């Protein structure tokens, strides 16, 4: 048998099955062919997979068991990349859409090396034990391994191999060369107990944060080749951090559904005018997806901008968050987001600009400056400077009314910052922000200055924990300070304490108010820090409580929500009809700068 004939095998299903059957029939009666094929398959993993490996998909009711045939470049490239990472000892991370066979491909590489290359000891793990090994369940790693080996011809298996003895629960042993594949459930000490040539951590985004952090740290000394694979589940977990580029020594790979020709049949996307644009080549579709990654689809549809008839069917049966996680590789929209991500993605962060000069009369729409506030002879003056602590989006306007919401930090190096948000009552837009790790006395001083500068804004710092000290400081100054109130049994209200009191009753109310403002596009957040925090603010999977995802921050979200709730309780009230007319006219003139009425059109 010539090498050319071995390479020249068909890729279509029927032709491949016939070729396999003919090849194995010849090998049964030709021991020399065994030797040749073993050496050939050792050198060429793709031919080994295409001619000897099978896959099983119970969802396929027509042909659940079929040959695995690498009919697409992305499969060949990915398998060779995983093989290269093992042979050359470097870490890889793969972000993926569901049902592209990524786990099967990694397992094929592990089994191939276990068969042919001495010194190949591997460890595989997942977030749940049943996904590592569950007898009879093809979704588990070791059932895949047993399935692959059970369909291999006996002449290619290790000498003395007996599946009942050597492919036991969470352990595969090669009796001829001592190679092993060991299974383990997610833990902080994952992989301990000896060095490994490679370690596979599947669905890494679903690992508990503590386990994922511990496992990534502990495995650094155990293997130089760690392979992490997952669909995204939020933007704050260890997998999201690895794939964000924070770790330069991990090679990042993206496998999106547009790479699969069947899923990408009839692929199209929506342009900025929501016009449906067909794409003639699914490989080009992947590049277009990368250009528009994270963009929302028009309001009438769930999911992303890039679509196909297959995708549209999936969109009917899946939620937007489900599509983001399972198909779109969208970290922000996946992971139980609290805010409507489609609406939030339309919020445009205003960019920094430098106007220059001591006197600042106007800030261009869509821009912000940095400045400090100084108390000069009982007058608060703004001075622009690149290192200023105040981000200014709008200067205070005569007769406009403002609220300052604030969340005070505990002052820990890795904790949240103290964060203050100033919002205008009539539009509810953000007009200024300041935040940082600082003492309560300095934070109080800045609140006093900012409140007075913005027309004696109603100041509402949270009064819990360290916020109590801030509120005590503010009571000593001439500040328009907000006081929390409670309803007495007789229905009358009573003032309780200075500042905004966050309780299990008030917290969901203020956050729901903020969520509604975002969802209905009735407010401009403007500040990049707050918008980014909103993207990682989630509904906890177990408790349903709105909170920051993992180690992410939420101080800006809380300050923004406090200000919004205080506006709801103390709405804009014009002093005169003339004041109201002038304010309405000014707001209308600003809206004309927003592309015909609103500023959040996709660019």
C-alpha positions, 0 to 999 in steps of 0.5 A: 500500500503506497503512502499516496493511497493512504492519504487519498481517502474520501471525506464524504460520509458514505465514501469514507465509511466504505474506505474505512471498511476496505482498509480494515478488511485488508489489514485483517489479513496483512500483518505488515500493513499493521506495522505500516499503518501504526507508524503512519497514524502515529505521524499523522493524527488527522488521518488517524482521526479521519480513518479510525475515530468515531463520534456519537451524538444522541441528538442526531436521531438519524445517524447518532454514531458516525465517523469523525471526518475533519471536513473543515479547515478549522477542525484540522487547524484546531487539532494540530494547534492542540497537538502543538501545545502539548508537544511544545509545552505551552498553555492554550485557552479556547472560547467556543460556541456550543456543539462544535466538537471541541471537547471531542477534538481535545480528547482525540489528541490525548488518546492519540498521544496515549496510544503512540507517544511514551511519556504521555500522562494527562489529566482531564477535569470538568466542573462536575463529576458526571462530566468527567466520568459517568458510565454510559453517558457519552457527555462525560470525558471518559465515556468518550475515551472508552467509546473511541477505543472500543471502536479501534481495531485490535491491532492498533491498541496497546499490547495486553490492553483490556478495556475492563481492566485498563479503562476504569472509572476516571483512569485509563492505563496503557499497559505497553508504555505506562501512559495514563489519562486520569480524571478529576473533578474541579477543586482548588488543588486540581492536578496535584499528585505528580507532573503531567504532560498536559492538563485539560480543564473543560467548561472552565467558566463554570468552575467555582471562582475559588476552585478556578483561581486555585486550580490555575495557580496550582497547575502552573507547577504541575504542567507547562501545557494547560488546556482550558476550554469553555463557552462564556458565563459572564465577564468576571470569572477566571476563564474570562480573565484568561481570554481577555488578554490579562495573561500574555503567555496563554495562546487564545483560540476562538471557535465560533459557529460561523466556522461550521458550514452547516450552521452557517448556511445562508449566513447574513448580518444586519448593518447599521441601518438594520438592513439584512446583508447576505454573506457569500462565504461562511469563512468571511462570516467569521471575520465579519463576526469578529468586527461586530463582536458584541453588537446587539441585534435589532430590537425585534430579535434575540441574539447577535448581529450575525445570523443564519437560518440555523441561528434564527431557529436557535433564537426562537428556543433560547433566551438572549443570555442563552444565545450569548453564552452558548453561541455568540461567545459574548461575555457581557450578555452571558452569565445572568446579567441584571441590566438589559444588555442590548440596551446597555450596549447602546450606552456610549461612554463619553471620551476625554478631551482637554479644553485648556485655559482657566475658564471652561464655558462649555464642554462639547457633547459626547466629551468630558474633561477632568478638573478639580474644585477649589473653595476660593473666598466662599466660591467654588471654582472649577479648574481643568487639569489632566490629573483632576479628581472630577470627571465633568460631563456637563457644567452646572446650568442656572436653575437646573437641579442636581442630586449626588449619590455616593457609595463609600468604600471600606478603604481596602486595597483590593476593595471597591472605591468610594464613588460619587455620581451627580445626576441632573433631575430633569433628564436624570443624566450623569453630569459628573463623577468622582471615585477613588480609594481614599479616606472618609474625610477626603471623600466628604470634602469632595462631596461638599465641594461637588454638591455646592458647585452643582447648585447646592445638589441634594447629597445622598451618600449611603450611610451604612458602615463607613458611609456613616462617618461621611454623613457625620462629616457632612452634617457639620457643613452647610450641605443640602443633605438627604435624610432617610425616612420611614413610614410609621404605623399611622402612615406618617413619615419620620426622618431616621438618619442622615444619608441614604439607608440601603436595606433589603427593602430599599436596595432592590427598589433603587436597582430596579429603578436603574435597570428600568432607566437603562432598559427604556433608554431614558438616561445617559450614563456617559461614564465608562466605569459605570457602564463597565460595572453594569456589564458585570452586574448580575443576578446571582445564580442561586439567590437571585440577588443583584450584585457584582460578578465575582471579584468585579466592582459595583460601587459606581452602579450603587452610587448611580442607583442611589442618585436615581432613587433620590430623584424619584423621591425628590423629583424636579420641581421648577421654581417658575413656569419660565424656569421650566420653559427654559430648561425644556428648551435647553434639553430639546436643543441638546437632543438635536445633537443625538442623531435625530432624538437619541444618541445611542444609534449603533455606529 
